[in-house]
Amino acid sequence: MTIGAPPRHRWRRYKTARGGDPVKRFIDGLTETETIELAAAMKDVETNGLAAARHLRGDIYEIRASGNRRTLRVLFASEGRRIFLALEGFAKKTQKTPPSKIKVAENRLKDWRTRAAP
């Protein structure tokens, strides 16, 4: 690590109380090209922080990547100083992020924080 370099973040995925992994399930359904594009977008946020993402509301941010005739999105939150928590992944063809997807991300973040609390 270079002195003066910004702290490096790492990604974690939200998991349900029963061990479900909705973001992994989304990523597993992508084509190889889409997976590469999404990984590059996530790496950009990992390296450059929240400035490389789009703020949606509250603690929820969004990454966008180009897919096969659709836009790939991952909604996430910054947890602590070094963690980006991926909460929801989906693909769509329109610009606007559905409020229902933002609500899912908010509910998952609340659940994660509740279960992580001592």
Secondary structure, DSSP 8 states (H G I E B T S, - for coil): --TT-----EEEE---TT---HHHHHHHTS-HHHHHHHHHHHHHHHHHGGGGSEEEETTEEEEEEE-SSSEEEEEEEEETTTEEEEEEEEEESSSS--HHHHHHHHHHHHHHHHHH--
